Amino acid sequence: MDANHSPVNTTALEAAKRLLEQGIAFVKNAGLIVEHLQPGEVRCLMPFKGNGNHIGTLYAGALFTVAEIPGGALFLSSFDTARFFPVVKALNLKFVKPAKSDVRVTARLSATEISRIEQEATQNGKAEFTLSLELKDAEGVVVAISEGLYQLRRV
């Protein structure tokens, strides 16, 4: 972290993890797990169990969910929630291979990018950032690629 960011508050990160996993009924019912959360980095897992479709692969909505949640997770772990809120502007998902197991995704924002976004949102009332992610099955095979456009808005 740079000098503009405070040390990691583990209590706040645990609260953010609970909010991400339990705060939206659909996400809670799907069983999404936030495996790792710290400022600028999140790793999420969507379990296959309970999220299969009629052809024995992971349901497209479950893949979409695990692709979308990292943007909110990065917001909660990296920005001041009293000063800003996030908006999903767009999310594109390309299915590469059938997912027949749990699916993981890792998303990162550098300290430099976090500072840029925060400064721009402070000055302009909003700032956009893009997350390009690879969703991988239990074997590490890319099953989907997502590109999300997120916006940080000043409260």
C-alpha positions in Angstrom: 0.0 0.0 0.0 1.1 3.5 -0.6 1.1 6.3 2.0 -2.4 7.4 1.1 -3.9 4.1 2.2 -4.3 2.9 5.8 -3.1 -0.6 7.0 -5.4 -3.5 6.3 -8.3 -3.6 8.8 -9.0 -7.4 9.1 -12.3 -6.8 11.0 -13.5 -4.7 8.1 -12.3 -7.2 5.5 -14.1 -10.0 7.4 -17.3 -7.9 7.4 -16.9 -7.3 3.7 -16.4 -11.0 3.1 -19.7 -11.8 5.0 -21.5 -9.1 3.1 -20.3 -10.4 -0.3 -21.3 -14.0 0.6 -24.5 -13.4 2.5 -25.8 -9.9 1.5 -27.4 -10.8 -1.8 -29.8 -13.7 -1.6 -29.0 -15.0 -5.0 -25.3 -15.1 -4.2 -25.9 -16.7 -0.8 -28.1 -19.4 -2.4 -25.5 -20.1 -5.0 -22.9 -20.7 -2.3 -20.3 -18.3 -3.6 -17.2 -18.3 -1.4 -14.8 -15.4 -1.1 -11.6 -17.3 -0.5 -9.2 -14.4 -0.3 -9.8 -10.7 0.2 -7.4 -7.8 0.7 -7.0 -4.3 -0.7 -6.5 -4.7 -4.4 -7.0 -8.5 -4.6 -9.9 -10.9 -4.3 -10.3 -14.6 -5.2 -13.8 -16.1 -5.4 -15.1 -19.7 -5.9 -18.4 -20.7 -7.3 -19.2 -24.3 -6.3 -20.4 -26.7 -8.9 -22.6 -28.5 -6.4 -26.1 -27.0 -6.6 -25.3 -24.8 -9.6 -25.4 -27.3 -12.5 -27.6 -27.0 -15.5 -29.6 -29.5 -17.6 -26.5 -30.7 -19.5 -24.2 -31.3 -16.5 -22.2 -28.1 -16.7 -22.1 -25.0 -14.4 -25.1 -22.8 -15.0 -24.4 -19.7 -17.0 -25.9 -17.5 -14.3 -23.5 -18.9 -11.7 -20.6 -18.1 -14.0 -21.9 -14.6 -14.5 -22.2 -14.2 -10.8 -18.6 -15.2 -10.0 -17.4 -12.9 -12.8 -19.4 -9.9 -11.5 -18.8 -10.2 -7.7 -15.0 -9.3 -7.8 -15.8 -5.7 -8.8 -17.8 -5.2 -5.6 -15.3 -7.1 -3.6 -12.5 -4.9 -4.8 -14.6 -1.9 -4.0 -15.2 -3.1 -0.4 -11.6 -3.9 0.2 -9.9 -1.0 -1.5 -12.1 2.1 -1.2 -13.8 4.2 1.5 -17.4 3.0 1.5 -18.4 6.1 3.4 -17.2 8.3 0.5 -17.9 6.1 -2.6 -20.3 3.5 -4.0 -19.8 1.1 -7.0 -21.9 0.7 -10.1 -21.6 -2.1 -12.7 -21.9 -0.5 -16.1 -21.3 -3.5 -18.3 -20.2 -7.1 -18.0 -19.4 -9.3 -21.0 -18.9 -13.0 -20.6 -17.4 -15.3 -23.2 -17.8 -19.0 -22.6 -14.6 -20.8 -23.6 -15.1 -24.4 -22.4 -17.8 -26.2 -20.4 -17.3 -25.9 -16.7 -17.8 -29.3 -15.0 -16.3 -28.4 -11.6 -16.0 -25.5 -9.1 -14.8 -22.3 -10.8 -12.4 -19.8 -9.4 -11.6 -16.2 -10.4 -8.9 -13.8 -9.1 -9.1 -10.1 -9.6 -6.5 -7.4 -8.9 -6.2 -3.7 -8.9 -2.7 -2.2 -8.3 -2.2 0.4 -5.6 -1.5 2.9 -8.4 -4.8 2.1 -10.1 -6.7 2.3 -6.8 -5.2 5.8 -6.2 -6.0 6.9 -9.8 -9.6 5.7 -9.5 -10.0 7.3 -6.0 -8.5 10.7 -7.1 -10.6 10.8 -10.3 -13.8 10.0 -8.4 -13.0 12.6 -5.8 -12.4 15.3 -8.4 -15.1 14.4 -11.0 -17.7 12.6 -8.9 -17.1 9.3 -10.7 -14.3 7.2 -12.2 -14.4 4.1 -14.3 -12.3 1.0 -14.3 -12.2 -2.3 -16.2 -11.6 -5.8 -14.9 -10.6 -8.4 -17.4 -10.8 -11.8 -15.7 -10.2 -15.5 -16.5 -12.6 -17.9 -14.8 -10.9 -21.3 -14.3 -12.1 -24.8 -13.4 -10.6 -27.0 -10.7 -7.9 -28.1 -13.2 -6.9 -24.5 -13.9 -8.5 -24.5 -17.4 -10.0 -21.3 -18.5 -13.7 -21.9 -19.0 -14.8 -18.3 -19.4 -13.4 -14.8 -19.9 -15.1 -11.7 -18.6 -14.7 -8.0 -19.1 -16.5 -5.8 -16.6 -16.8 -2.0 -16.7 -17.3 -0.6 -13.2 -17.8 2.9 -11.9 -16.8 4.4 -8.6 -19.2 7.2 -7.6 -18.8 9.8 -4.9 -21.5 9.7 -2.3 
